[in-house]
Amino acid sequence: MQLAVILAVAYLVGAIPSGVVLTRLAGAGDVRQSGSGNIGATNVYRVAGKRLGVLTLVADMLKGLLPLLALKLWGGFSDQYLAFVAVALFVGHCYPVYLGFKGGKGVATALGIYLVLSASSVGVAVVVFAGVLWRWRYVSLASMCAAAIIPFMVYFFESSVPLLCATLVIASGVIYRHSSNIQRLRDGSETKFKG
């Protein structure tokens, strides 16, 4: 029963649509009606400016980081328990009940989750992300490359099968949520990062 309640709360926290809330509070309208229509930091950055884009990134990251960190600091929870909560947070962001289950791509929320599960793995992924972004200027490609490497790094640093499984699910989810970006990368119409 305790796990079911915590998973439900984790999902609802993960489902908070930071980009939509922040752009509306700032009077920038509904981010879903502009740009790519995505609620994540990249689209908020393009539609509403750098400040709101960064705030959205931080808010989405904290949704993944704070609940999981609280459980970890609370103590007594196994890796399997943390893995379930991590996936619930991620699913909440990608399929939020508040927006008819149409959410973001999960990159920032996954980052927050990974920082708690294996900060060392994030260090490697950040280098991969920065390198791909610098070379090709596509945030989507950089995000997918970083997501792809994370599960292997988590297993390397943490040697935990439950955390490996959770990060495989999350990484697969990040890449799946980028399906439209993959198609645009193939046909050469993906927008390059100009920041």
Sequence and secondary structure as in RCSB ss.txt:
>XXXX:A:sequence
MQLAVILAVAYLVGAIPSGVVLTRLAGAGDVRQSGSGNIGATNVYRVAGKRLGVLTLVADMLKGLLPLLALKLWG
GFSDQYLAFVAVALFVGHCYPVYLGFKGGKGVATALGIYLVLSASSVGVAVVVFAGVLWRWRYVSLASMCAAAII
PFMVYFFESSVPLLCATLVIASGVIYRHSSNIQRLRDGSETKFKG
>XXXX:A:secstr
 HHHHHHHHHHHHHT  HHHHHHHHTT   GGGSTT   SHHHHHHHH HHHHHHHHHHHHHHHHHHHHHHHHH 
   HHHHHHHHHHHHHHHHS GGGTT     HHHHHHHHHHH HHHHHHHHHHHHHHHHHH  HHHHHHHHHHHH
HHHHHHHH  HHHHHHHHHHHHHHHHHTHHHHHHHHHT       
